[in-house]
């Protein structure tokens, strides 16, 4: 009897051993929570930003003609009008080169209400009691009556109109102007030097902020 029990125990040993090994070699699955990542934010820092934010006063603030009229009523200031057309290549160059210059933009924002005026627009504008329209809105390159009036019929593009703080035209300035040429012009009118001297005399002693 004892012999049979001994044989039975010996026969069971491999099964018990395998079961123990299997249990010890099978690692327990553990779950660890990964720390939650903070939501990504886009930093608008100069040079590294994914979203570029312009520095203050380095971009011209453009208004509509109607907005400039309303602003001028509350806080009178000179008005600068950029007369342009969609097909004018030199108008686009003014935007890309001259109006994008930081010195120009800063000065313009401080001394003028700057207006973008499409000379071929189709809407109606009432200015100083007179109604202005585009008389032939379906005709290609038909000018708006106000654009014609502002330059006294001398239409060419680009063309710039400078008005005093009562919105009376001081001067129309046709043609492309690079930043170096443009700087003394806007300061000549912006500083009221035009009331005391001619532009040639002013420009002869003008100290340029924009360097060549």
C-alpha positions in Angstrom: 0.0 0.0 0.0 2.8 2.4 1.0 4.5 1.6 -2.3 1.5 2.5 -4.3 1.1 5.8 -2.5 4.8 6.6 -3.1 4.5 5.9 -6.8 1.4 8.1 -7.1 3.1 11.1 -5.4 6.1 10.7 -7.7 3.8 10.7 -10.8 2.2 13.9 -9.7 5.4 15.9 -9.1 5.9 16.9 -12.8 2.4 18.3 -13.0 2.8 20.3 -9.8 6.2 21.6 -10.8 5.0 22.7 -14.3 2.1 24.5 -12.7 4.3 26.4 -10.3 6.8 27.3 -13.0 4.1 28.6 -15.3 2.7 30.7 -12.5 6.0 32.2 -11.6 7.1 32.9 -15.2 3.9 34.6 -16.3 4.2 38.3 -15.3 1.2 40.0 -13.9 -0.2 42.6 -16.2 -0.1 46.0 -14.6 -1.7 49.1 -15.9 -0.1 52.5 -15.4 -1.8 55.7 -16.3 0.3 58.0 -18.5 0.4 61.6 -17.2 -2.1 63.8 -19.0 -0.3 66.2 -21.4 -1.3 69.8 -21.1 -3.1 71.1 -24.2 -0.8 72.5 -26.8 -0.7 76.3 -27.1 0.7 78.4 -29.8 3.0 81.0 -28.5 3.1 84.2 -30.5 6.8 85.0 -29.9 8.9 86.7 -32.4 10.9 84.3 -34.6 9.5 81.1 -33.1 5.7 81.6 -33.4 3.5 79.5 -35.5 1.1 82.4 -35.6 2.8 85.6 -36.6 1.6 88.7 -34.7 2.6 92.0 -36.1 4.4 94.5 -33.9 2.4 97.5 -32.8 2.4 100.4 -35.4 4.3 98.4 -38.0 1.2 97.8 -40.2 -0.9 100.6 -41.6 -4.5 100.7 -40.2 -6.7 101.1 -43.3 -10.2 102.4 -43.2 -13.1 102.8 -45.6 -13.9 106.3 -46.8 -17.1 106.2 -44.7 -15.2 105.1 -41.6 -12.7 107.9 -42.0 -15.5 110.5 -42.3 -17.0 109.2 -39.0 -13.6 109.1 -37.2 -12.8 112.6 -38.4 -16.0 114.0 -36.9 -15.0 112.7 -33.4 -11.3 113.3 -33.6 -10.2 115.4 -36.5 -7.0 114.3 -38.3 -5.6 114.5 -41.8 -6.8 111.8 -44.2 -4.6 109.9 -46.7 -6.4 108.2 -49.5 -4.8 105.4 -51.6 -6.6 105.4 -55.0 -6.0 102.0 -56.5 -7.5 99.5 -59.0 -7.4 95.7 -58.9 -5.4 95.5 -62.2 -2.8 98.1 -61.2 0.6 96.5 -60.7 2.3 99.5 -59.2 -0.5 99.7 -56.7 0.4 96.2 -55.5 4.1 97.2 -55.3 3.2 100.2 -53.1 1.5 97.7 -50.7 4.4 95.3 -50.8 7.3 97.7 -50.5 6.3 101.2 -49.3 3.2 100.8 -47.2 4.8 97.7 -45.5 7.8 99.8 -44.3 7.8 100.1 -40.5 8.8 103.8 -40.5 6.1 104.7 -43.0 3.4 102.6 -41.2 4.1 104.1 -37.8 4.0 107.7 -39.0 0.9 107.1 -41.1 -1.0 105.6 -38.2 -0.1 108.5 -35.9 -0.8 111.4 -38.3 -3.5 110.2 -40.8 -6.7 108.2 -41.2 -5.5 106.0 -44.0 -8.1 105.0 -46.6 -8.0 102.3 -49.3 -10.3 103.5 -52.1 -10.9 101.3 -55.1 -11.2 103.9 -57.9 -13.6 101.6 -59.8 -16.0 100.8 -57.0 -19.7 100.4 -57.7 -21.3 101.8 -54.5 -22.8 105.2 -53.7 -21.0 107.7 -51.4 -22.5 110.9 -50.0 -19.7 113.3 -49.2 -20.3 116.9 -48.1 -23.8 116.9 -49.4 -23.0 115.5 -52.8 -23.8 112.0 -54.0 -21.1 110.2 -55.9 -21.6 107.0 -57.9 -20.0 104.9 -60.7 -21.9 106.2 -63.7 -21.1 103.1 -65.8 -20.7 100.2 -63.3 -21.0 97.5 -66.0 -18.3 99.0 -68.2 -14.7 97.8 -67.6 -12.5 100.3 -65.8 -15.2 102.8 -65.3 -14.1 105.2 -62.5 -16.1 106.2 -59.5 -17.2 109.9 -59.5 -15.6 110.6 -56.2 -12.2 109.2 -57.4 -12.4 111.6 -60.3 -13.4 114.5 -58.1 -10.6 113.9 -55.6 -7.9 114.2 -58.3 -9.8 116.8 -60.4 -10.1 114.5 -63.3 -6.4 113.6 -63.5 -6.8 109.9 -63.1 -3.7 107.6 -63.0 -2.8 104.8 -60.7 -1.5 104.6 -58.1 -2.7 108.0 -56.9 -2.6 109.4 -53.4 -4.8 112.2 -52.0 -3.9 114.1 -48.9 -6.7 115.9 -47.1 -6.6 118.2 -44.1 -8.5 117.6 -40.9 -11.6 119.1 -42.4 -11.4 116.6 -45.3 -10.5 119.3 -47.8 -8.1 118.1 -50.5 -4.6 119.5 -50.0 -2.7 117.6 -52.7 -3.0 114.7 -55.1 0.2 112.8 -55.7 0.2 110.4 -58.7 2.7 107.6 -59.3 4.7 104.9 -57.4 6.9 106.2 -54.5 9.5 104.0 -52.9 9.9 104.4 -49.1 12.8 106.8 -49.2 10.9 109.1 -51.6 7.6 108.7 -49.7 8.9 109.5 -46.2 9.5 113.3 -46.7 6.3 113.7 -48.6 4.0 112.3 -45.8 6.0 114.3 -43.2 5.8 117.5 -45.2 2.0 117.4 -45.0 1.8 115.6 -41.7 3.8 118.3 -39.9 2.0 121.2 -41.7 5.3 122.2 -43.3 3.4 122.8 -46.5 1.8 125.9 -44.9 5.2 127.6 -44.4 7.5 126.4 -47.2 7.6 124.6 -50.5 8.5 121.0 -50.7 11.9 121.6 -52.3 13.1 123.7 -49.4 11.7 121.2 -46.9 13.3 118.2 -48.6 16.7 119.9 -48.9 17.1 119.9 -45.1 15.0 116.8 -44.3 16.7 114.3 -42.0 15.6 110.8 -43.2 14.7 108.1 -40.8 14.8 105.5 -43.6 18.3 104.8 -44.7 19.3 103.8 -48.2 
